Amino acid sequence: MTIFKYLRYFTRTILDARKLMSMAFVDMNPFPLRQIQNRRTFHLEKVRLELTELEAIRQTFLRERDTTLDGRTLISDDEEDS
């Protein structure tokens, strides 16, 4: 009987986002909020580390490209033929 009362009450509170979060993370607690925040932080660290590595690779590539372009003289096909 209490399940039916709860289901009736649930339909009234389903539009209240704070109440929904409270029910999900406090009452039922299938996903502990602290654990989710820890995982979020861990994965954010990994993504930031990968981004810094990619940025370093990009900077190296740009430097190498600039030095190779500076060392070469660009000749068009027309100038090369004559």
C-alpha positions as CSV (number, residue, x, y, z in Angstrom):
1,M,0.0,0.0,0.0
2,T,2.8,2.4,0.8
3,I,4.3,1.8,-2.6
4,F,1.1,3.1,-4.3
5,K,1.1,6.2,-2.1
6,Y,4.7,6.8,-3.0
7,L,4.0,6.4,-6.7
8,R,1.1,8.8,-6.4
9,Y,3.3,11.3,-4.6
10,F,6.1,10.7,-7.1
11,T,4.1,12.0,-10.0
12,R,3.6,15.3,-8.3
13,T,7.3,15.8,-7.5
14,I,8.7,14.6,-10.8
15,L,8.9,18.1,-12.2
16,D,10.9,19.4,-9.2
17,A,14.5,18.9,-10.3
18,R,16.0,19.4,-6.9
19,K,13.7,16.8,-5.4
20,L,14.6,14.4,-8.2
21,M,18.3,14.8,-7.5
22,S,17.7,14.4,-3.8
23,M,15.8,11.2,-4.4
24,A,18.4,9.9,-6.8
25,F,21.5,10.7,-4.8
26,V,20.3,10.7,-1.2
27,D,17.2,8.5,-0.8
28,M,17.9,5.7,-3.3
29,N,21.7,6.3,-3.5
30,P,22.5,3.9,-6.4
31,F,25.1,6.4,-7.5
32,P,27.0,8.0,-4.7
33,L,27.6,11.6,-5.6
34,R,31.1,11.6,-4.0
35,Q,32.1,8.7,-6.2
36,I,30.8,10.3,-9.3
37,Q,32.7,13.5,-8.5
38,N,35.9,11.6,-7.9
39,R,35.5,9.8,-11.2
40,R,34.8,13.1,-12.9
41,T,37.9,14.6,-11.5
42,F,40.0,11.6,-12.4
43,H,38.9,11.6,-16.0
44,L,39.2,15.4,-16.3
45,E,42.8,15.1,-15.2
46,K,43.4,12.4,-17.9
47,V,41.8,14.6,-20.6
48,R,43.8,17.6,-19.6
49,L,47.0,15.6,-19.6
50,E,46.2,14.3,-23.1
51,L,45.4,17.8,-24.3
52,T,48.7,19.2,-23.0
53,E,50.5,16.4,-24.8
54,L,48.6,17.1,-28.0
55,E,49.4,20.8,-27.7
56,A,53.1,20.0,-27.3
57,I,53.0,17.8,-30.4
58,R,51.2,20.5,-32.3
59,Q,53.7,23.2,-31.3
60,T,56.6,20.9,-32.3
61,F,55.0,20.3,-35.6
62,L,54.4,24.0,-36.3
63,R,58.1,24.8,-35.3
64,E,59.4,22.1,-37.6
65,R,57.2,23.2,-40.4
66,D,58.2,26.8,-40.1
67,T,61.9,25.9,-40.1
68,T,61.6,23.7,-43.1
69,L,59.7,26.3,-45.0
70,D,62.2,29.0,-44.1
71,G,65.1,26.8,-45.4
72,R,63.5,26.1,-48.8
73,T,62.9,28.5,-51.6
74,L,59.6,28.0,-53.2
75,I,59.7,27.8,-57.0
76,S,56.6,27.6,-59.2
77,D,56.3,25.0,-61.9
78,D,56.7,27.7,-64.6
79,E,60.0,28.9,-63.2
80,E,61.3,25.4,-62.8
81,D,60.6,24.5,-66.5
82,S,62.6,27.5,-67.9
